[in-house]
Amino acid sequence: MLSVPLISANASPLGWMLAIAAAAAYAVPAAASRRISQAGTQAALRLAWVLHALALAWGLLGELPRFGFAPALSMTAWLVLTVYAVEQQLFPQMRARLALSALGAAAVLLAALIPGTPLHVNASPWLPLHLALGIASYGLFAAAVVHAALMTRAEQHMRQGGGHDSGVPLLTLERLTFRFVAAGFVLLTATLAAGWLFGEQLYGKAWVWNHKSVFSLLSWITFAVLLIGRARFGWRGRSAVRMLYAGALLLLLAYAGSRFVMEVLLERAA
């Protein structure tokens, strides 16, 4: 069980300040959405997004750079919010603001609470690029999951005769979902290929068959089957969404899950 002294020893005062400020800004749309204007809500989300980015940057570039499962999840949430901010310009009626605000607040606080393990100063200069590819694939698949959830909710409302409330046409949501899956698959392929071919240069050891690599490969296979099935057989609907969720869960277990066990349950560095 993670002890309070361990958390306090790892926490950075500036990191905590940035995380709390970001979480407070994220809370504005949820707590006062009916009391402030749309412009005020958007301003709060922009401020939260900037503070969240600063908190991530401080964790990676501050006085004691750290990384682990919680910062990875926080970075993933920030990327999803970035995608949402871009899509808001194209689809102003897209309705996922409250859920994503809650996700951002929880993720940024979790990263401050459990900032991970110190990064090695003698690590390969290519390691940040490898990590960036992996986290970017996390973000794209997470965006796909969010869009799939919106699509499923809209379909349920339509079946119940209540119309569809996502603010975006169903076919558009479906296209966006699988575009994110395809883009995430490309980055995941690049990440796994780099780990396979250049593992010794990146981590000081060749590819190892452990929980992380097994879950990563299983997620890659799941997404590959999903994309092939959609391209050749027109897979869509609940079955395709369930396969997307399964692949995303496997990918989550690959890095965040294994690091959670090592950093929290076993209380030691991976």
N, C-alpha and C positions, 0 to 999 in steps of 0.2 A: 504494500500500500504506500502511495506517495505521501511523504510527510511534509508538513508545512515548512519546517526549516529548510528542506531541500529546495522547495519552490522559492523561498525568500532568498536563498543563496544564489540562485540562478537568475533572479529577476534583475533587470536594469531599471533604475528610477526613471530615466528618460523614456525607455521603452514602455514602462507602465503608464506614464503620463500620455504618451501618444496613443496607446491602446485604449485607455479610458476615454480620451477625448474623441477618438474615432467611434467607439461604441456609443457614446452619448449622441454624437451626430447621427449615427445610424438609427438610434431610437426615436428621433424626432418624427419621421414619417409614420411610425407605428403608434406612438403615444399621442400625437397631436395632428393627425392627418385631417381631421374635420375642423380644426381650429385655425389652420394656416392655409395660405393659398397654394396653388400648384407650383407657382414660382418659388415660394418659400421652401416647399418640400424638395424641389429639385436642387436648390442652393444647399440645403442640408446634406443631401446625398453627395453632391460634388465635394463639399468640405470633408465628409466622411471618407470618400474615396481618396482624397489627397492625404489625409491623416493616416489612413490605412497604408498607403504607399510609403509614407515616411517611417511608419513603424516597421514595415518589412525591410526597408533600406537600413534602418538602424540595427536591426537584428543581424543582417548579413555583413554590414560594413562598419559597425560601431566599434567600441573599445575592445570588446571580446566577441568576435563574430561566432554565431551559433546557427545550427540548422538541425531539424529533426522532423518528426511527423506533424507536430502542431504548426510550425512555420510553413510546411508544405501544404497543409490544408488551408492555412490562411492565405497563402499566395494563390492557391486554386480559387478560393472564394473571391479574391480581388480580381482575378482574370475573368471570372463569370460576371462580376459586376461591371467590368470594363466592356465586355461584349453587350451586356444589357444597355449600358449607356449609349453605345453606338447604335444599337437596334432601335432605341427610343427615338432617334432622329428619323429613322425610316418608318417605324410603326409606333406612333405616339400613343396608340390605344393599348399597347401590350401591358398586361396587368400581372406583374410579378414583383412589384416594388416592395411590398411589405415582407414577403417571404425572403427575398434577397437581402433586405435590410437586416432581418433577424439573423440570417446566415452570416453576413459580414460582421455583425457585432459579436456573435458567438466565436467566430473564427479568430478575430483579432485579439480577443481576450484570452482564448485558449493558447495562442502563440506567446502571449506575454506570461501566462501562467507556467507553461512548459516550453521554454525557448529552445530545447534541444541540446546537443553536445557541441563543444567547441570545434570549429573547423581547423584542420591541420594546415599550418603555415607552409609546409613543404609539399602540399598537394600539387598535382599537375595543373598547369595554367589552362588546360583544356577541360578540367573538371567542371568549372562554372557553366561552360557551354553545354556539357552533357546533362547537368542538373537542370539547366534552363529548358532543354528539349523535353526532358521528362515532365517537368512541371507544366510546360505549355500543353503537352498532350493531356495531362490531368485536367487542365482548365477547359480544353475543347470538349473532352468527353463529359465533363460536368455541365457545360453549356448544353450539350446534347440531351443530357438527362433532364435538365430544367425544361427544355422545349418539349421533350416527350411527356413530361408531367403535365404541362399546359395543354398539350394535345389530348391526353387521356381525360383530363378534367372537362375539356370542351365537349368531347364525344359523350361523356356521361350526362352532361347538361342537355345535350341535344336529344339523347334517348329518353330523358325524363320530360321532354317537351318544354324545356325552359330556355331554348335557344342556346347559343354558345357565347361564352363571356370572356374569352381570352383576348378579344380585341384584334386578333389577327386571323385571317382565313385559315381553315384547317389544312388545306393543301400547302399553304405557305409555311405553316408550322412544321408540317411533315418534311418539306424540302429542306428547311433550315436544320431540322434535327439530323438528317442524314448527311448534310454537308459538313456539319460539325463532326459527325462520326468519321467521315472520310478524311477530313483534315487531321483529326486526332490520331487516326490510324497511321497516316504518313509519318507524323512526328514520333509515335510510339515505335514504328519500324526503325526509324533512324536512331532512336535511343537504344533499342535492343541491339541493333547492328554495331553501334559504337561500343557498347559494353562487351559484346562478343569478340570483336576484332581488336579493340584497344584497351581491354580491361586492365592489363598489366601496367600500361602507361598511365591510366586514369586513377587506378586504385592501388597500384603496387602489386597486384596479383591477377592471374588469369581468371576467366569466367568460372564461377563456382555454382554448382547446382544446389542451391539452397531454397528456402521458402520464397524469398523475394524473386529469384529467377524463375521458379516454377509457376508462381501465380502470374508473373508478368507474361510468360509464354502462353499460359492458358487464356489470359485476357486477349492476347494478340490473336490466338486461334479463334476465339469467340467472335471478335470483331471482324476477322477475315471472313468467317462463315456468314455472318450477318450481311456484310457488304456484297459478297458473291450471291447470296440468296436473293437479295433485293435486286441486283443487277440482272440476274438470269431468270429468276422465277417471280419477281415482283412482290417479294415479301413485304407486308405492311401490317398495320393494326396491332392488336395486343401481342401476338406472338413475336413480332419484330421488336416491340418495346420491351418485352420481358427479356429477350436476348440482349438488348442494349443494357438493361439494368444488371443482368448477370455479368456481362463483360466489365461494366463499371465497378461492380463489387469486387471482382477478382483483381482489377487494377488497384483498387483502394487497399486491398489486403496485401498487395505485392510490396509496396513501400510503406505507406502510412500504418498499415496493420502490423507489419514486422517491426517497424521502429517503435510503435506504441508498446508492444510487448517488451522490447529491450529497454526503452527509456522509462517506462512507467511501471509495468508489472514486475520486471526484473530489476529495475532501478540501476541499470548499468548502461554504458555506452555500447552502441552496436559495433 
